[in-house]
Amino acid sequence: MNPKILIIGACGQIGTELTHKLRAIYGTENVIASDIRKLNNDVVNSGPFEVVNALDFNQIEHIIEQYHIDEVYLMAALLSATAEKNPAFAWDLNMNSLFHVLNLAKAKKIKKIFWPSSIAVFGPTTPRNQTPQYTITEPSTVYGISKQSGERWCEYYHNIFGVDVRSIRYPGLISWSTPPGGGTTDYAVDIYYKALADKKYECFLSGQTELPMMYMDDAIRATIAIMQAPAENIKIRSSYNLAAMSFTPTEIAAEIQKHIPDFEMTYNPDFRQKIADSWPASIDDSAARKDWGWQHQWELANMTADMLDHLK
Ligand code: AKB
């Protein structure tokens, strides 16, 4: 029998594509999308949708009981750049929404949780290249601190209360269908829009800033794969490192120039440079590959061709 799924934050960058994919797999009626407001978009219009404030425990509990929800994907969060501008709210949203869902699982009202972590759990003291699964995590951003704390709580609720919570440390995500919202890696999406529209782009990171990135298609496959894996395969209950590609702004610009030869890139680093400098350049995700069979499909070259094709 198909699980009944609730997605909190379904209209965001990941939530949108996740909703479509889960509806295709499990049936539209089994996937309840929710977000803080009801927009007129295809997530809202293509199946069941509820307005849910991720900070309102009673509202989440009510929807879970009403629809007999088995699994919750908690995608609502403030990302790194936005969180630095509003630390108190970021901490409140990123932590308390997680506690609500963990406590509902502890009370056996839901069976399984997906919660996204991020490469932001790492910090300036972390080894930057091929960052291991287990290493120093001293994040220097509000977002990173919230994700690191969240990971600790996920593991705690699993070990002490038996909660089946699963998590991935997403790298920067790139998608043609939904814009990102307030991250440090957002340049790698904006650049494609500007390359097509203006043939030029001013990057808010320096040319040599190498960061781990992933095409959305891979990110969605990973998310569903970890949730479908047998519980005994999920050996890490904090969060799994996950990787596909790493590149610098100079390298993505050069790849775009193969399709748009007169594309020009300039650099004007802002406050996000410091955030990016504190994050890894590349990630060792061998644990995810070993435990639940993770394999990426997209690299910089095929992703760039696909992005430009869709956005044209
Ligand atoms: C961000 O830039 O804040 C996010 C992330 C890496 O988690 N894309």
Boltz pocket constraint, residues with backbone or C-beta under 6 A from the ligand:
constraints:
  - pocket:
      binder: B
      contacts: [[A, 79], [A, 80], [A, 81], [A, 117], [A, 118], [A, 119], [A, 120], [A, 143], [A, 170], [A, 171], [A, 172], [A, 173], [A, 182], [A, 183], [A, 184], [A, 185], [A, 186]]
      max_distance: 6.0
